Amino acid sequence: MRFQFFTIPVFDSERATEQLNAFLAGHVIVQVERELLQRPGGDVWAFCVT
């Protein structure tokens, strides 16, 4: 089983969101886990795609 990881900033996330969506559209997806991480430089969504 292969994994791909993405982090997407909560604000100004257009480019990172496009990359995630392109990956999802081009692969067979078994599961997507997500978690909101609070970081000093800005909050991000962390995704683990299986």
MIRO-333233 format. One line per 5 residues: their letters; for each residue x, y, z of C-alpha. Coordinates in nm, 4 decimals, decimal comma, always signed. Example, Ala and Ser with C-alpha at 12.3 -4.5 7.8 and 13.67 -1.06 7.14 Angstrom:
! MIRO-333233
as) +1,2300:-0,4500:+0,7800  +1,3670:-0,1060:+0,7140
! end
This chain:
! MIRO-333233
mrfqf) +0,0000:+0,0000:+0,0000  +0,1382:+0,3405:-0,0947  +0,0921:+0,6675:+0,0863  +0,1073:+1,0296:-0,0272  +0,1129:+1,3214:+0,2153
ftipv) -0,0085:+1,6782:+0,1588  -0,0221:+1,9879:+0,3750  -0,2569:+2,2654:+0,2747  -0,2569:+2,6046:+0,4449  -0,5933:+2,7127:+0,5836
fdser) -0,5555:+3,0516:+0,4123  -0,4247:+3,1089:+0,0588  -0,4620:+2,7410:-0,0259  -0,5604:+2,7490:-0,3927  -0,2400:+2,6036:-0,5423
ateql) -0,2014:+2,3297:-0,2786  -0,5694:+2,2375:-0,3131  -0,5312:+2,2050:-0,6899  -0,2336:+1,9703:-0,6405  -0,4280:+1,7510:-0,3998
nafla) -0,7329:+1,7399:-0,6280  -0,5170:+1,6508:-0,9307  -0,3586:+1,3659:-0,7364  -0,6965:+1,2368:-0,6186  -0,8409:+1,2504:-0,9709
ghviv) -0,5509:+1,0528:-1,1169  -0,5250:+0,7659:-0,8674  -0,7349:+0,4944:-0,7117  -0,7982:+0,6177:-0,3575  -0,8573:+0,3774:-0,0708
qvere) -0,8695:+0,6232:+0,2160  -0,8073:+0,9885:+0,2972  -0,7263:+1,0930:+0,6528  -0,7143:+1,4592:+0,7460  -0,6236:+1,6581:+1,0514
llqrp) -0,6084:+2,0291:+1,1261  -0,2667:+2,1206:+1,2651  -0,2078:+2,4447:+1,4489  +0,1396:+2,5762:+1,3693  +0,3145:+2,9010:+1,4645
ggdvw) +0,3507:+2,9962:+1,0958  -0,0166:+2,9315:+1,0238  -0,2641:+2,6481:+1,0537  -0,2610:+2,3719:+0,7910  -0,4690:+2,0750:+0,6921
afcvt) -0,2590:+1,7576:+0,6819  -0,3761:+1,4795:+0,4495  -0,2619:+1,1190:+0,4294  -0,3868:+0,9565:+0,1086  -0,3804:+0,5782:+0,0760
! end
